[in-house]
């Protein structure tokens, strides 16, 4: 059977290699300890101290990581590992604002980039590299710093022109001289830096511009597909870059041979444990054990394509399979608190669905206890929707149902998350599905939890679509019911 599996795997590998496309160029940028670094902008006195964010650590700087402090770790555990750990409260609005500034810069290289989170992004550089070949040096010249007394030292301070546009200034260089050490162009009391047209120059330029305008550093990886670009961005962290040689399939295979399977995007901790149990620790082991893996795993095709570094290029957001949001908080067993938190998360999820133009039919919740045990629960709703009331009531119904079970009796929780899956592009729909709720629910009022409470209050909705057809009686009844659900939300405002 294993021999048969080996033969089958060989055919899969052959097909993958035949369809391989090495012509693409993807860049993945990952900002270095983003949340902690943002906090250090306002607290420079902590620059040489181990820092974490929130009691349930959302991030840690590189000094804290030397002691084993990691994101997702409880604050008390972090302090045991590092007694001098400084824990500061998180500020999501500040992180979002700075992330938006960074994305504005990233968009000048690829307008359709994909942001996996606030601190990372994936770009396709194919079009930009072609356009760059036709650009002038002035198009690739950016302000470096003001000139120190004594000339260019190649260790120039950050410029302090914070009021300047996000797009660094460019100008025609007249009567300028160039530093022979760092290639910086010196003109008057300002120094300008000109970048080349190659892919390595693009990576350097992007990191440079982000640092100039935010004082944050990022690490970059460049490869022919998104998976390898992400792996490469981890190689020279922090504040570095790695450009993978994509001249041949064999060179890519050599690069992946010693790569631990845990570092491969798409292979999580649980799968890694299973692979380790049968002697698979690296991507090279995947190939040597390909016959056995074919017999044991349905996802063997992805394992094989990852092992040789030839996964499919995925950047289009329409291929996204789910959208999720979660929050940590001090340990609590309060049902009211968890329900309110769930309503708050539902509002965020609803905004993301609208922003990404998706509608969903599957919803799930994630609960983490104070003992770090994770439990997930899901349901399918009757039809695809973006409706906030449907999303809220379904998720809150799941929370109530799980907390009322004997399994969670007396338990405390420190994390709650909700996820929308079974996504599809939003279709033309009635404006009622995009109404805005001014409050969050305190209790569920749908079939999910058995409640049937309904009250009447005015709702706030987006303007109706023009030339809308007259509603049927069935549609009017459903909208009336939705309005009543919304009314109940408004009267029970419990935002967290």
Buried (B, 14 or more C-beta within 10 A) or exposed (E): EEEEBBEBBBEBBEEBEEEBEBEBBBBBBBBBBBBBBBBBEEEEEBEEBBBBBBBBBBBBBBBBBEBEBBBEBBBEBBBEBBEEBBBBEBBEEBBEEBBEEBBEBBBEBBEEBBBEEBBBBBBBBEEBBEEBEEEEBEEBBBBBBBBEEEEBEEEBEEBEBEEEEBEBEBEEBEEEEBBEEBEBBBBEEBBBBBBBBEBEBBBBBBBBBBBBBBBBBBBBBBBBBBBBBBBBBBBEBBEBBBBBEBEEBEEBBEBBBEBEBBBBBEBEEEBBEEBBEEEBBBBBBBBEBBBBBBBEBEEBBBBBBBBBBBBBBBBEEEEEEEBBBBBBBEBBBEEEBBBBBBBBBBBBBBEBBBEBEBBBBBBBBBBBBBEEEEBEBBBEBEEBBBBBBBBBBBBBBBBBBBBEEEEBEEBEBBBBBBBBBBBEEBEEBBEBBBBBBEBBBBBBBBEBBEBEEEBEBEBEBEEEEEEEEEEEEEEEEBBEBBBBBBBBBBEBBBEB
